[in-house]
């Protein structure tokens, strides 16, 4: 990779649109992959970002319905619930030697992607940011930060470093992590209890952490035990302290999906957690109950065994 990269972004929504716009503003070639209507809008108007952190700006991007030529990297920023359909936009021969960088919730997707693309080019990313697509091509970035961890057990380090350098220069704070399991489980350990309970009770985090403290604590402890068994970090006290530091009105993206009647990433988060618990013989009765009750509700993509 040279100084200027060509980067495809599959799913230019809240996260993908923000990264696409920042990379374009920094001088990289960006191709957004989406449905035809969104692609037309992006080709005509670019991506408009409203951000107190990065400023308000409009960045031009190319847009298409599928990848037709090799790129240095393709960022995958769709939700799990639409991943299979979206991947049809990235034929493996077109991606060729490019990195595939999934910013997806959960821990099982790297194996799925490595079965379909070059295993040594799948470089999972974890992003911490609050960013929302208001309408196609209009992104509101609300958090005073955007932090990325890049990893990939078999990916050449020079490729990860080059992408990290480009992203850092474009705005987000990026670290390359050597331990893929630890990076993915660090996110999962924080996300799962937060997403499951805010969605289950239809309450923001502040009310969950006061009214349902015992359940939150139990979920955090179960998730930490599962993470530890999978080679990830396990610090329940630190997780609870992080929840306590968040603004009380904070909602999870799963909760927002439930409110909007969209499919839930329940299988990617709750289902994956229970499958890992079963694999390692870790008891997780509270998690199993909460996931089961969510799966029985409307809009759930129930936890399957795959």
ZAMARGU-4260 file (C-alpha; in steps of 0.2 Angstrom, whole numbers, plus 5000, padded with zeros to 4 digits):
<rodrens>
0) 5000/5000/5000 | 5006/5017/4996 | 5002/5033/5005 | 4986/5035/4995 | 4974/5020/4997
5) 4959/5014/4988 | 4946/5009/5001 | 4929/5001/4998 | 4916/5004/5011 | 4902/4991/5011
10) 4887/4999/5020 | 4890/5018/5021 | 4878/5020/5036 | 4883/5028/5053 | 4900/5020/5055
15) 4904/5016/5037 | 4898/5033/5031 | 4909/5042/5044 | 4925/5032/5039 | 4922/5034/5021
20) 4920/5053/5022 | 4935/5055/5034 | 4946/5044/5022 | 4940/5054/5007 | 4944/5071/5015
25) 4961/5064/5019 | 4964/5061/5000 | 4961/5043/4998 | 4950/5035/4985 | 4934/5029/4992
30) 4921/5018/4984 | 4905/5016/4994 | 4895/4999/4990 | 4876/5000/4993 | 4859/4998/4984
35) 4857/5008/4968 | 4846/5022/4976 | 4859/5026/4989 | 4873/5025/4977 | 4865/5038/4966
40) 4863/5050/4980 | 4881/5047/4986 | 4888/5050/4968 | 4878/5066/4966 | 4880/5074/4984
45) 4895/5065/4992 | 4894/5062/5011 | 4889/5076/5023 | 4896/5074/5041 | 4890/5084/5056
50) 4902/5082/5070 | 4908/5093/5084 | 4924/5082/5085 | 4929/5081/5066 | 4919/5097/5060
55) 4905/5099/5048 | 4911/5094/5030 | 4906/5086/5014 | 4917/5073/5006 | 4915/5066/4988
60) 4915/5048/4986 | 4913/5035/4972 | 4898/5023/4973 | 4893/5007/4966 | 4882/4992/4969
65) 4896/4980/4969 | 4915/4979/4969 | 4922/4978/4952 | 4941/4981/4954 | 4954/4977/4967
70) 4956/4989/4982 | 4969/4990/4996 | 4955/4987/5009 | 4936/4985/5010 | 4928/4990/5026
75) 4913/4980/5031 | 4901/4991/5041 | 4884/4982/5039 | 4874/4974/5053 | 4875/4955/5055
80) 4857/4954/5051 | 4861/4959/5033 | 4879/4952/5031 | 4875/4938/5020 | 4865/4948/5007
85) 4878/4962/5008 | 4893/4951/5004 | 4886/4947/4987 | 4892/4965/4983 | 4910/4959/4986
90) 4915/4945/4974 | 4931/4937/4981 | 4940/4938/4964 | 4937/4957/4963 | 4944/4959/4981
95) 4959/4949/4976 | 4973/4954/4988 | 4964/4967/4997 | 4961/4967/5016 | 4943/4963/5022
100) 4940/4973/5038 | 4924/4969/5046 | 4918/4981/5060 | 4904/4969/5066 | 4897/4965/5083
105) 4901/4948/5090 | 4915/4935/5088 | 4910/4923/5075 | 4911/4933/5059 | 4930/4931/5056
110) 4928/4913/5054 | 4913/4915/5042 | 4923/4928/5032 | 4939/4917/5031 | 4929/4903/5023
115) 4924/4915/5009 | 4939/4926/5006 | 4958/4924/5008 | 4960/4920/5027 | 4976/4930/5028
120) 4968/4945/5022 | 4953/4946/5035 | 4958/4959/5047 | 4944/4961/5060 | 4941/4979/5067
125) 4933/4985/5083 | 4926/5003/5083 | 4920/5013/5098 | 4910/5028/5091 | 4892/5035/5091
130) 4888/5039/5074 | 4871/5039/5065 | 4865/5039/5047 | 4851/5052/5047 | 4847/5050/5028
135) 4858/5042/5014 | 4874/5052/5013 | 4870/5062/5029 | 4880/5057/5045 | 4879/5063/5063
140) 4894/5059/5073 | 4889/5062/5092 | 4903/5055/5102 | 4918/5066/5107 | 4929/5051/5100
145) 4931/5038/5087 | 4943/5024/5092 | 4948/5009/5082 | 4957/4993/5086 | 4963/4983/5071
150) 4969/4965/5072 | 4971/4949/5061 | 4980/4934/5067 | 4987/4929/5050 | 4987/4946/5041
155) 5004/4953/5037 | 5008/4967/5050 | 5014/4979/5037 | 4997/4979/5029 | 4988/4982/5046
160) 5001/4996/5050 | 4998/5005/5033 | 4979/5005/5035 | 4980/5010/5053 | 4992/5025/5048
165) 4979/5030/5035 | 4965/5029/5047 | 4974/5038/5061 | 4979/5053/5049 | 4961/5054/5044
170) 4955/5056/5061 | 4951/5041/5072 | 4963/5035/5085 | 4969/5018/5079 | 4979/5004/5088
175) 4985/4988/5080 | 4982/4973/5092 | 4992/4957/5091 | 4979/4946/5100 | 4963/4945/5089
180) 4953/4935/5102 | 4957/4947/5116 | 4952/4962/5105 | 4935/4954/5099 | 4931/4948/5117
185) 4935/4965/5125 | 4921/4973/5114 | 4909/4958/5117 | 4912/4958/5136 | 4906/4976/5136
190) 4893/4976/5123 | 4883/4960/5127 | 4877/4964/5145 | 4873/4982/5139 | 4864/4977/5123
195) 4854/4963/5130 | 4847/4972/5146 | 4843/4989/5138 | 4834/4980/5124 | 4825/4967/5136
200) 4819/4981/5148 | 4817/4995/5134 | 4826/5006/5146 | 4841/5017/5144 | 4857/5012/5153
205) 4855/5023/5168 | 4839/5015/5173 | 4845/4997/5169 | 4861/5000/5181 | 4850/5006/5195
210) 4834/4996/5194 | 4841/4980/5187 | 4858/4981/5195 | 4859/4963/5201 | 4855/4956/5184
215) 4867/4968/5176 | 4881/4962/5188 | 4876/4943/5185 | 4877/4946/5166 | 4894/4955/5167
220) 4901/4941/5178 | 4895/4927/5166 | 4901/4936/5151 | 4918/4939/5159 | 4919/4920/5163
225) 4915/4916/5145 | 4928/4929/5138 | 4941/4922/5150 | 4938/4904/5143 | 4940/4910/5125
230) 4956/4919/5128 | 4949/4936/5131 | 4950/4949/5145 | 4939/4947/5161 | 4937/4961/5173
235) 4919/4962/5179 | 4922/4977/5191 | 4930/4987/5177 | 4915/4984/5165 | 4903/4989/5179
240) 4913/5005/5182 | 4912/5009/5163 | 4893/5007/5163 | 4892/5018/5178 | 4902/5032/5169
245) 4891/5033/5154 | 4877/5046/5152 | 4861/5039/5160 | 4851/5041/5144 | 4863/5030/5134
250) 4854/5017/5123 | 4862/5002/5114 | 4861/5000/5095 | 4851/4984/5098 | 4838/4994/5108
255) 4837/5007/5095 | 4834/4993/5082 | 4820/4986/5093 | 4812/5003/5094 | 4813/5005/5076
260) 4806/4988/5072 | 4822/4982/5064 | 4829/4965/5065 | 4840/4962/5081 | 4858/4956/5081
265) 4853/4944/5095 | 4861/4929/5087 | 4877/4938/5084 | 4878/4944/5102 | 4868/4933/5113
270) 4868/4917/5103 | 4887/4918/5100 | 4889/4921/5119 | 4879/4905/5123 | 4888/4895/5110
275) 4905/4900/5117 | 4898/4896/5135 | 4892/4879/5129 | 4909/4875/5120 | 4919/4879/5136
280) 4907/4872/5149 | 4904/4889/5157 | 4887/4891/5166 | 4878/4906/5160 | 4860/4904/5167
285) 4855/4923/5167 | 4862/4926/5150 | 4852/4911/5143 | 4836/4917/5151 | 4838/4935/5145
290) 4842/4929/5127 | 4828/4917/5127 | 4816/4930/5133 | 4822/4942/5119 | 4821/4928/5106
295) 4803/4925/5110 | 4799/4944/5107 | 4795/4953/5091 | 4809/4957/5078 | 4821/4944/5086
300) 4834/4935/5075 | 4833/4920/5087 | 4849/4912/5093 | 4852/4897/5081 | 4866/4884/5083
305) 4878/4886/5069
</rodrens>
